[in-house]
Amino acid sequence: MYSNLSNFSEDINNSFIIIFSIISFFLIAITITIIVFVVKYREKKNPVPTPIKGSVWLEIVWTVIPLGLVIGMFYYGWMAWIPMLSDAPDDAIEVKTTARMWSWLFEYENGKKTDTLYVPEGKPVELQMTSPDVLHSLYIPAYRIKRDIVPGRTTNIWFEPRKTGEYDLFCAEYCGLQHAYMITEVKVLTQEEFDKWYIDTTAVAERAATPGAEGLQILRMNGCVACHSLDGSKLVGPSYKGIWGHEVEVETNGDKRTLIVDEEYVRNSIYKPDDDIVVGYTKGLMRSYEGELTDEEVDKIITYLKTLSDKKE
């Protein structure tokens, strides 16, 4: 099913088949040899041990052949993997990719942002990947591509999707409590569908007309809903449901106090999350979004929080 979905799939598949075949052959051969020797040279049949004379040539053969096979398998795997790290074609679509605990953010050249990777069929795509927190690893199994994303560095990988459809994209490097939830999709569209999506302003207008819709999208794109639920359930952090306008007990510099969840509280929680820790939760798990989220984006988040509460002001 995944035989040739990207320009790298076939080479990676062939490399896997060759290496797996060699490993399987030796597994079977060695297992059979062990069974034969156990039966043929068991103690009951050979009560008196027979001295074994060494053979230099035999030692050389079973050293050189396995060494050659291992080097050959390494070379074949390396030659299948290294092209995806080479420079992307000049006409490749560049997508800035941010991996953070625990979400994906894709930003296109026209400024469009989404938590799902949209790409056109038959067009090379280059992902310029960064991480603001810990080590992540982008993995698209159907395309046979994977590369680590290192904090403080920009790593690149490219591919060319060859068939429309939806394919899993997730983090393959354990990155914390909600690592398993760091999953999204690659949606491969026809060129016509992609062009329409790329320049479409209808969805933006619809979100702007729906109270809180833009705020929810901002929360999702920044991974906030991985730690804060929308339905009242307890995760790493307090739930967003019903919190706006209500009192919360927090710990500030070791002292407990009660605060009202208002605009000042929300802004301070986003920009300085360790100032006031809600009682029952752990300090230091949330990083600051100061410099990443604008005041306008925080206003949209506040608008959304109001829709989840019985107190709008």
C-alpha positions in Angstrom: 0.0 0.0 0.0 2.9 2.3 0.8 5.2 1.1 -2.0 5.7 4.3 -3.9 4.0 7.2 -2.2 7.1 9.5 -2.2 10.3 9.8 -4.2 12.2 8.0 -1.4 9.8 5.2 -0.7 11.1 2.7 -3.2 14.8 3.0 -2.3 14.0 2.7 1.4 11.8 -0.3 0.9 14.4 -2.1 -1.3 17.0 -1.4 1.4 14.8 -2.8 4.1 14.0 -5.9 2.0 17.6 -6.7 1.3 18.8 -6.2 4.9 15.8 -8.1 6.3 16.4 -11.0 3.9 20.1 -11.3 4.9 19.2 -11.2 8.6 16.4 -13.7 8.1 18.7 -16.1 6.2 21.3 -16.1 8.9 18.7 -16.4 11.7 17.3 -19.5 10.1 20.7 -21.0 9.1 22.2 -20.4 12.6 19.1 -21.8 14.3 19.2 -24.9 12.2 22.9 -25.4 12.9 22.4 -25.0 16.6 19.6 -27.6 16.6 21.7 -30.1 14.5 24.7 -29.7 16.8 22.6 -30.1 20.0 21.2 -33.3 18.6 24.3 -34.7 17.0 26.8 -33.8 19.7 24.7 -34.3 22.8 26.4 -35.8 25.8 24.5 -39.1 25.7 25.8 -39.7 22.2 29.3 -38.4 22.8 30.2 -39.3 26.5 33.9 -38.6 25.9 34.7 -35.1 24.6 36.6 -35.1 21.3 39.4 -32.5 21.1 38.8 -29.9 18.4 41.6 -28.7 16.2 41.5 -25.1 15.3 41.5 -23.7 11.8 43.0 -20.3 10.9 41.2 -20.2 7.5 37.9 -21.0 9.1 38.4 -18.1 11.6 39.3 -15.8 8.7 36.2 -16.8 6.6 33.6 -16.3 9.4 35.2 -13.0 10.3 35.6 -11.5 6.8 32.2 -12.6 5.3 30.1 -11.2 8.2 32.2 -8.0 8.2 31.6 -7.6 4.4 27.9 -8.2 4.8 27.6 -5.7 7.6 29.5 -3.0 5.7 27.4 -3.8 2.6 24.1 -3.5 4.5 25.3 -0.2 6.0 26.3 1.2 2.6 23.0 0.2 1.0 21.0 1.8 3.8 23.2 4.9 3.8 22.7 5.4 0.1 19.0 5.1 0.4 18.8 7.5 3.3 21.3 10.3 2.4 19.4 11.7 -0.6 16.6 13.0 1.6 19.1 15.2 3.4 20.4 16.7 0.2 19.4 20.1 -1.1 15.8 20.3 -2.2 15.0 21.2 -5.9 14.9 24.9 -6.6 11.1 24.8 -7.2 10.4 23.1 -3.8 7.7 24.6 -1.6 9.3 25.8 1.6 7.3 25.2 4.9 8.6 26.4 8.2 7.9 23.6 10.7 7.9 24.1 14.4 7.7 21.1 16.7 6.9 21.8 20.4 5.5 20.0 23.3 3.1 18.7 22.1 2.0 20.0 18.7 3.0 20.8 15.1 2.9 24.2 13.4 3.4 24.6 9.7 3.9 28.1 8.2 3.8 28.7 4.5 5.6 31.4 2.4 2.4 33.5 2.2 2.1 33.5 6.0 -0.6 30.9 6.3 -0.3 28.8 9.4 -1.9 25.4 10.2 -1.4 22.4 12.4 -1.9 20.0 9.5 0.6 19.8 6.6 -1.0 20.5 3.3 1.1 19.7 0.2 0.4 19.4 -3.6 0.8 16.1 -5.4 3.9 15.8 -7.5 5.6 18.9 -6.1 8.7 18.8 -4.0 8.3 20.1 -0.4 11.1 21.2 1.9 10.5 21.3 5.6 12.7 23.8 7.6 12.3 22.4 11.1 13.0 24.0 14.5 12.0 23.3 18.1 11.7 25.9 20.9 11.9 23.4 23.7 13.2 19.8 23.5 14.3 17.2 21.0 11.6 16.0 18.6 11.7 13.8 15.5 9.4 14.3 12.4 8.3 10.9 11.0 6.0 10.2 8.1 5.9 6.4 7.9 4.1 6.3 4.5 6.9 8.4 2.9 9.7 6.5 4.7 11.2 9.8 6.0 12.4 10.7 9.5 14.6 13.4 10.9 15.4 14.8 14.3 14.5 18.4 15.2 17.1 19.9 17.6 16.5 22.9 19.8 18.5 25.9 18.7 19.1 24.5 15.2 17.3 24.4 11.9 17.2 21.0 10.2 15.9 20.4 6.8 14.2 17.5 5.0 12.4 17.3 1.7 10.2 14.9 -0.2 7.9 14.7 -3.2 4.4 13.2 -2.6 3.1 11.1 -5.5 -0.4 10.3 -4.5 -3.3 12.3 -3.0 -4.6 11.2 0.3 -4.1 11.6 4.1 -1.0 10.2 5.9 0.1 10.1 9.5 2.8 12.5 10.7 4.0 12.2 14.3 6.9 12.7 16.6 9.2 9.6 16.9 11.3 10.9 19.8 9.9 10.7 23.3 9.4 14.4 24.3 7.4 14.4 27.5 4.1 13.4 29.1 1.8 14.0 26.1 4.3 12.7 23.5 1.7 10.2 22.2 -0.7 13.0 21.3 1.8 14.8 19.1 0.3 13.5 15.9 -1.2 15.2 12.8 -1.6 14.5 9.1 -0.1 15.2 5.8 -2.9 16.0 3.4 -1.9 15.6 -0.2 -4.1 17.6 -2.6 -4.1 18.0 -6.4 -2.4 21.1 -7.6 -5.7 22.8 -8.3 -7.0 21.9 -4.8 -3.8 23.1 -3.1 -3.8 26.4 -5.0 -7.4 27.0 -3.9 -6.6 26.1 -0.3 -3.4 28.2 -0.4 -5.1 31.5 -1.4 -8.5 30.8 0.2 -9.7 33.5 2.5 -13.2 32.2 3.1 -12.1 29.9 6.0 -10.3 32.9 7.6 -13.4 35.0 7.3 -15.6 32.3 8.7 -13.4 31.8 11.7 -13.3 35.6 12.4 -17.1 35.6 12.3 -17.4 32.8 14.8 -16.7 34.0 18.4 -13.7 32.3 19.8 -12.9 30.2 16.7 -9.6 32.0 16.0 -8.6 31.7 19.7 -9.2 27.9 19.6 -7.1 27.6 16.5 -4.3 29.5 18.2 -4.5 27.2 21.2 -4.3 24.1 19.0 -1.4 25.3 16.9 0.6 26.1 19.9 0.0 22.8 21.6 -2.0 24.3 24.5 -4.8 21.7 24.3 -2.3 18.9 24.9 -2.0 20.1 28.5 -5.3 21.9 29.1 -8.5 20.1 28.3 -11.6 21.7 26.8 -14.1 19.4 28.6 -13.2 19.8 32.2 -10.9 16.7 32.5 -7.6 17.1 34.3 -4.4 16.9 32.3 -1.0 18.4 32.9 -2.6 21.8 33.5 -6.0 23.1 34.5 -8.9 22.7 32.1 -10.1 25.7 30.1 -13.8 24.8 30.6 -15.6 27.1 32.9 -12.5 28.8 34.2 -13.1 32.3 32.9 -14.5 34.7 35.5 -14.2 32.2 38.4 -11.9 32.1 41.4 -8.8 29.9 41.4 -6.5 29.1 44.3 -2.9 29.7 43.3 0.5 29.5 44.9 2.7 32.6 44.5 6.2 32.5 45.9 5.2 29.8 48.3 2.1 31.6 49.6 -1.5 30.6 48.7 -4.0 33.2 47.5 -7.2 33.4 45.5 -7.4 35.2 42.1 -10.1 35.8 39.6 -9.5 34.5 36.1 -9.6 37.7 34.1 -7.6 39.3 31.3 -4.7 40.2 33.5 -4.5 36.6 35.0 -4.6 35.0 31.5 -1.9 37.2 30.1 0.3 36.7 33.0 -0.3 32.9 32.9 0.8 32.9 29.2 3.8 35.2 29.5 4.9 34.3 33.0 3.5 30.8 33.7 5.5 30.2 36.9 4.3 33.3 38.7 0.9 31.9 39.9 0.6 28.1 40.0 -2.9 26.7 40.4 -2.9 24.5 43.6 -2.6 20.9 42.7 -0.4 21.4 39.6 3.4 21.4 39.1 5.6 24.4 38.6 8.0 24.5 35.7 6.1 22.4 33.2 4.8 25.3 31.1 7.2 27.5 29.2 6.7 31.2 28.5 5.1 32.3 25.2 6.3 35.8 25.6 7.6 36.9 22.2 5.8 34.1 20.4 2.1 35.1 21.0 1.1 38.7 20.3 -1.3 40.7 22.4 -3.9 40.4 19.6 -3.6 36.6 19.7 -4.0 36.5 23.4 -7.1 38.6 23.0 -8.5 36.0 20.7 -7.7 33.3 23.3 -9.5 35.2 25.9 -12.5 35.5 23.6 -12.5 31.8 23.3 -12.2 31.1 27.0 -15.3 33.3 27.6 -17.3 30.9 25.3 -16.5 28.0 27.7 -17.7 29.8 30.8 -21.1 30.9 32.2 -19.5 34.3 33.0 -18.6 36.2 29.8 -17.2 39.3 31.5 
